[in-house]
């Protein structure tokens, strides 16, 4: 997978295995998900990254530095411009 960039999506399951929460404490059950068919799987992988090779989500061990994506209210951007 040469050239694949992983983006951390801001979700974690550090408190209960396979129950992922966004940084605002809402669960992934409250909205869109795009898991790779083999994911998520049990273990010590507590974060979620987006693989740019197939645009699917994979759970990973949070032990390094990752690129990240942020959510932003587009309605507010128009007011700033």
Secondary structure by P-SEA (a helix, b strand, c coil): cccbbbbbccccccccccccccccccccccccccccccccccccccbbbbbccccbbbbbbccbbbbbbbbbcaaaaaaac
